[in-house]
């Protein structure tokens, strides 16, 4: 007697990554390796020019401030002319800034080099927009997680290369970073695809000028029940996401800027020991964002994963602030890294989900600007608290900030149900494409 066939459930095969994604990923990874080369040694390098602690802080701020001003501009430009030209322009600017920093003989040249590098710092945001262009909405969290892993690679590989290069002299690491950016630009020119079709760019540009022409030549309609709804300004969810990104970035940079001081005071941590700690953090970030994150998002969605990550990050900051034993500190750092590893790519995924396709580059540049504001205000504020309020205060305040943004984060609409935005007249509809920037965004009115 023949046994009846029984249907057995099969797990769906994982879809291959979109063609062109790995060249984009490599571009981001190489860019972040160059950033990782520069940052750990910049303060010591600046001291050779007689820089004080405040001046060194301003040097770091100058990079983030330049990025804050220029990331939205380059993001909007990528929506008009395509992703690839803007990525190339950014990488060439990074090379110029690195070479200028390495050749500096005075403080003002050093500042100029960091400003040029920061102004070119939109390559990561535009590359994220390019990756989002390649994928269906259901696949974007996976791609954002893999791009997040590139941050971990830069965090691990960059400082190691910088440490080895510094044996050749204080200027050598900056020249190495500049050469790496040039190689990256050549590789991107040859291998990175253009992900924004020309038809979309043309349609966007045409729509903008049509709206402007109509606004100039059409009188406003009389108000009434039959009046069509006005055009909408920047999505409210994108504004909320920018605020959340700004605050959590300030909180995490408070950890980055004061952890070594806390470790030195409580545990006798040396610079070498701190490097090992950050190496471990980078490896854990690679593991989470490269392998675990997209599985969690596939099951639960980006918003729940972000909220969980934010809570875990908050707990990690609090425990780190109070840790007095190594075993507690290590556990706290694991929690902190897991939280950051889940929250960071989830936030990027939420931005790409809520941004209209033709404004994705603008939205990513807008978000990158919010991160830059966080990097501007976080380190000096944390340093002041460490000096004047106590060792534990900066991380406790950082945890409080993360807890506070849970409320706006919970209020973000699910994908496909964007929150209502403020209505604007047709004359102001160009804000959707052009006017949104550092002087018209609610955050400013700006990613390593």
N, C-alpha and C positions, 0 to 999 in steps of 0.2 A: 504494500500500500504506500502510495507516494505521500510524503509529508507536505502539508500546505506551506506555501511560502509565507514567510513572516517579514513584515517591513521592520527594519531596524533603523533607529534614528542615526543619522550621520551628522557630524559637526561640519558646518560649512567651511570650505577651504578659505584660508586667508587670502584676500585679494592682493595681487602684487602691487608694489608701490608704483605710482604714476611715472611714466617715462619722463625723465628730466629732473626728477626729485633729487637724486643723489648728487648731481653737480651743484644744485642749490645748497644742499646740506654741507657739502665740502667747502663751498664758499663761506658759509657762516662759520664753520669750524675753524678754518684758517684765519678768518678775521678775528675770532675770539682768542685764538692762540697768540696772535700778535698783540692783542689787548692784554692778555695774561703775561706776556713778556715784559711789558712796560710798567704796569701798575705796581708790582711789588718793589721795584727798585727806584721808582720816580722820586720818592721823598729823599732817599740818600743821595741821589744824583743832584737834586735841587740844593742840598746843603753845601755842595761844592761851590755854589754861587752866593753863599752867605744868606740863604733863605731862612727865615724864622719859621716857627711852627704855624703861625697864622698865615704867612705867605704860602707855605706848602698846602695848607687847607684851601686857600684861594686858587692855587694852581689846579687842584683837583676840581674845584667848583667851576673854573673857567671851561674845562672840557664839557661838563654836564650842561652848563649854561649855553654854550655854543650848540650843543646837540638839541637842547630844548628849543632854541630859536629856529634851527634849520631842518630838523626832522620832519615837521609837518609840511614845510615847503617842498622838500624832496619827495615826500609821500604823495602830495598832490601832483607833482611833476610826473611821477611814475604812473599815475592814473591817466595822464595826458599823452605822454610819449612812449610809455611802456616801462616794464620793470628793468629789463636788461641794461639800457643806457644809464639809468640812475644807479644801479649796482656798480657798474664800471666807474662812473664818476666818483662814487663814494670811496671805492677801493683806491683809486688814484689819489684822492685827497688824503686818505689815511697814510699812504706811502709818503706823500709830501710832508705831512705833519710829523711823521716819525723821523724822516731825514733831517728836518729842520730842528727837531728836539735834539737829535744826536750831534748836530753841528753847532748847537748853541754855545755862545761864549759869554753871554750876559743873560740876566733874568728876563728881560723883555723879549728876547728871542725865544727863550724857553716857553714863556707864556704864549707867544705867537704860534709855536709848534703845537701846543696843546689845543689852542683854539681852532687851528686848521683841522686837526684830527677830530675834534668834537663836532665841528660843522659838517664833517664828512661821515658822521656816525649813523646815517640812516640806512646803511646797507643791510643791517639785520632786520629792521622793520620791513623794508621793501622785499627782502628775500622771504620773509614770512608771508607777505601778501602774495608773492609769486607761488609759493608752495600751496597756499589756499586756492589760488586760481586753478591749480592742476587737479584738484580733488573734488569729489562730491561732498556735500555737507557731512555725511556719515563718516567719511574717511579723514576729515580735517583734524579731529583730535589726535589721531594716530600720527599724522605728519607733524603736528605741533609738539607732540611728545618727543619725537625723534629730533626735531630742531632744538628742543630744550636740552637733549642729551649733548648737543654740540657745545652748549654753554659749559657743561661739565667737562668735556674734553679740553676746552680752552683753559678752564680752571686748573686742570691737572697738568697739561703739557706745557702751557705757556710759562709758568714760573720755573719749571725745570730747564727749559731752553734759555730763559733769561739768566738763570744762575750760572749756567755753563758759559754763556756768551760773555758775562761780566768778567770772567777770568782774562779775557783779552783786553780789557780796559773799560772804563765807565761808559764810553760812548758806543761801544760795540753792540750791546743789546738793541739799541734804538735803530742802528743800521740794519741789524738782522730783521727787526720787525718791519722796517721799510721795504727791504728786499722781499720778505714774505708777502707783503701787500701787493707788490708789483707782480710777483709770480701768480698770486691769486687773481689779479685783474686779467692777466693773459689767459689763465685757465678758464675764467668766467667768460671771457670774450669768445673762446673757442667752444666751450662745452655747455654753458648755461643757456637754456632755451628762452625765447620770449613767450611768456605765459599769458599776456593780455592781448587778445586778438585786435588787429587794427580796426576792425569794424566796431568793436566796443569803444575804443579810444575815439574814433571819429564820431560815433553816436553821442558820446558824452560831450564832446566839444560842441557839436551841432546843437544839442539840447540846451547847453548853457547859453549860447548866443541867441537861440530862438527865444528863450525865457527872457533874456535881457531886452531884446528887440520888442517883444510883446509888452513888457513892463513899461517901456518908454513911449509906446504908441497907442496903448489901450487905456482908456479911463477906468478907474476902479468901479466895479459894479455896485449898484445900490444894495444895501443890506436887506436881507429878506430870507424867508424860509427856503426859497428856491436857489439861493446863491450857493455855488459849489464850494466845497471845503477848500480852504487855502492850502498852498504848498506847505510842507512841514520842514522845520529846521532840523538841526542835528538831533538824531535819535536820543531820547532821554536815557535809554539803557546804556548807550555809549558814554554819556556824561557820567553816569553812575560808575561804570567800569573804570573810567579814567580817575575818578576820585578814589575808588578802592585801590587802584594800582599805585597812585601817588602815595597814599598813606602806608600801604604795606611795604612799598619800596623804601620809604624813609625808615620804617621799623627795621627792615633787614639790614640796611646800611648802618644803622646804629649798632647792630651786632658786629658787622664786619669791621667797623672802625674802633670798637672798644673791647672786643673779645680778647685780643692779645694783651691789652692792659689789665683786664680782669684776671686772665690766666697767669700773668707775671706776678701780680700782687698776691693772689691766693695760692697758686700752685708752683711758683717759681718757673713759669714757662719761658723758654728762650725763643729766639727767632727761629732756630732750627726746629724746635718742638712745635711752634705755631705753624710752620710750613707743613709738617707732617699732619697736623690736625686738618688744615685746609685741603691737603692732598686727599685725606680720607673722605672729607665732605664732597669733593669733586667726584671721586669714584662712586660714592653712594648716589649722587645726583644722576650720574650716567646710568646706573643700574635702574633707578626708579623711572626716569624719564624715557629711557630707551627700551625698557622691557615691560614694566608693570603698569605704567600710567595708562597707556591706550587700552589695556584690557579692562581696567576699572571704568574708564569713560565709556567703553563699549557696552558695559553692563548697566551703569548707573546714569550716565550723562555728565557733561562738563560741569554743570552748576552744582550738583551734589558733591562731586569730587572736589571742586574748589572750596566749598564750605567746610568739608571735612579737613582738607589741607590747611585751611586758615585756622581752624580750631587746634589742630595738632601743632602748627607753628606757634600759636599763642602759648600753649602748654610748654613747648620746648624753650621758648624765651623766658618764661617765668621760672622754670626749674633751673635753667642755666644761671639766671640772676642770683639764685639762692644756693647754688651748689658749692660745697666746701670739701667734697671728697671726689676722687677721680672717677669712681664707679658711677656716681650720680652725674658727674659732668659728662661722661661718655654717653650715658643713656639720654641725657638732655639734648646733646648734640645730634644724636640719632633722630630723636623726635623732631627737632628743629629742621634737620635736613629733609626728612620725609615730608614734613608739612610744606616746606618751600618747594620740594620737588614735585608735589602734587598741585600746589596752588599756582605756581608760575605758568606752566603750559595750559592749565585749565582757564586761566584768565585770558590768555591769548586766544584760545579756542572760542571763548564766549564773545570776544571782540569780532572774530571772523564770522561767527554765526549771526550776529546782530547787524553787521555792516552790509549795505547793499553792494552787490558785486562790483559796480562801477566806482564805488567809493572805498574799496577795501584798502588800497594803498594809503589814502587819506586817513582812514580810521586807524590803521596801524601806526602811521606817523604821529597821529594825535595821541595814541596810547603811549608811544615811545616818549613823547614830550612829557606826559604825566610822570613816567618813570624818572625822567631827567630832573624834574622838580623835586621828587623824593630824594634823589642823589645829591641835589644841591643843599637841601635843608637838613637832611638826616645826619651826616657826619659832624658838622660843627655843633649842632644841637646836642648830640650825644656826648661829644667831647666836653662841652661846657657842663653838662649834668655830671659826668664822671669826675670832673675836677672840683665842682662846687657842692654837689648834692650827695655823692657816695658811689661806691663801686657798683652796687646793685641797681641803682636808680635808672640808668639808661635802658637796660633790657626790660625792666619792669614797665617803664613808660612805653617802650616798644610793644610789649604784650598788650597793654591797655589800648593802644592805637589799633592793633589788629582786632581786638575784641569789639571796639567801637564800630569798625566798618562792616561787621557782620550784619548790621541792620540794613544798610543800603544794598549789601550783597544779596541778602535774602529777598529784597524787593525787586531784583532784576527779573524781568519776564522770562518764561520758558522760551526756547527757540521757536520761532515762527509766530510769536505773539509779542512783538515789540511794544514797549511802553509808549504811551502817547508823548509826542514831542510838542514843543511850543509852536503855534502857527505863526507863519510870517507871510507878508505880502508877496506877490509875484515879483516885485522889484527886488526883494531880498532873497529870492530863490537861488541866486548864484552862490549864496553861502554854502549850499550843499556841495558845490564843486570847487569854489575858489576862495571864498572869504573866510572859511574856517581856518584858523591859524593861531599863532601865539597871542594875537591881540584881540581875537574874537571868541576864543574858547572860554568856557566858564572856569577852566582850571588856571589859565594864565592871563586872563583879561581885564609838554613836549611832549639802552638801549635808549659792553659793555659796560 
